[in-house]
Amino acid sequence: RYAEPEEVAQATLSLVLPTFTTSSAGPTFSTSQLAFAAIAALVVYLLFVFVQTVRHRDYFLPPLVAGQSASEDSHADRPSARVALGSVAMLAVCLVGVVGLAKVTTPLIESIVKGAGLPVTAVAVVIALLVLLPESIAALRAAHRGRFQTSINLAYGSAMASIGLTIPTIAVASWLLGFDLMLGLDPVEITMLAITVGVGILTVTPGRATLLQGGHFLGVDHVP
């Protein structure tokens, strides 16, 4: 239930493949290639949302009874239309709040980054971390309370949305504004991505993570 083929496929198609294509100069896609990558990323994300919310909701819900998992053939009841619409509305409000906060704090972040002598790209990293902070806190709180399924759902959904929604959005922005979109990673970053995927698979496949595996995972993700 926790396999990550969708994330690997999205990351490879969007971040690795552009480095090796020859239709356009640099680690970029041609217009047709970018269109295909954007549509593919969006379709994979929408498929994930459909499976999570409709077809196999029970896969993403906590066990019905402590120590027992729901049957593979059983499916949880769908939420009412009122609950679903209320959740969508609250999600939109929260997204606007988080994105607005990131925009308001951008000048302060830029000044701190420049004062510390860090590259300008560090601003984007800090803003991304700020946007993902609510989900990260929620995932940590759920894990602390023993609700590991909820914690994994938050992390998995965030990872899927990070590529599945970002790539189509920036692709459309690049077409409207007329700038080249540099997607491809360099060899060092591709190596780090491959190691991260490998460690992640070794952690996910057995259904549990040891302290050693977790330490390796964090170490790979924070290599400068």
Salt bridges, closest charged atoms under 4 A:
ASP58 OD1 - HIS75 ND1 3.07
GLU72 OE2 - ARG1 NH2 3.45
